[in-house]
Amino acid sequence: MTNKLRYFIANWKMFGDFSSFRIIQKTNQYLNKEKNFNKKKIVFCVPYTLIHFFKKKIKSKLISLGSQNCHHHENFGPFTGSISASMLKKIGTEYIILGHSENRAEGETNQIIKKKIASSLNQKLKIIFCIGETYKDKRNGKTFSVLRKQIKNSLEKKFDKNKIILAYEPVWSIGTNKIPKMNELQDIIKFIKKDFKKIFKTNKFPKILYGGSVNHKNIHLFSAINEIDGFLIGSASQSSKKFIDIIKNYYK
Ligand code: PGA
């Protein structure tokens, strides 16, 4: 069992209302009861509509709140229906998911993601930067080149890399119950870590999460890969039992 810091990040997507706070409450009760001390960071990335309300209710230091996107313009501006990083920061957001494939599918480019990362870093938010290949990319043997391009075209040398966590989420695995073969996944995670170091000439490996159909039944497969620093969990994070069982089974 590892004693390295592990992230369990809930991506609620378009889910939740005020009553969903009970999921956070139950998770907190579990964390408080836990006897085995393992370093972990729990983040709930919830819809914009819930951040302020949840922030006021969360007493625990064990749980942080995140958002799932922002507009690339950092402050106020003529962007109907949009929310900026500074607005999110003011209401209590600590983390922000950027570059999720569901937003890329809506037209978000690497260039736009770069601007979003820059404005979020300016606001001192911690970034969860998603990358991942489509099934077509995978079939055509393009996984590595696609990932490299997403990293190179969305990150800048001057960005504070300590504030950026990568999330490798193969698009074909999100919400499909399909997960990568573990030996392939390990190679990809190692590739990303090494390539990132090379591109940005840093001497530190980045933190990398895995995301895509993670659940309490398959989590033990991932826990065998030491290079994975944590998980970005979608549908299974919309239930306290499923989410807590993932954490429990990870350390079993
Ligand atoms: P999933 O989603 O766990 O429901 O596959 C993961 C994600 O989209 O981050």
Boltz pocket constraint, residues with backbone or C-beta under 6 A from the ligand:
constraints:
  - pocket:
      binder: B
      contacts: [[A, 11], [A, 169], [A, 173], [A, 174], [A, 175], [A, 176], [A, 211], [A, 212], [A, 213], [A, 214], [A, 232], [A, 233], [A, 234], [A, 235], [A, 236]]
      max_distance: 6.0
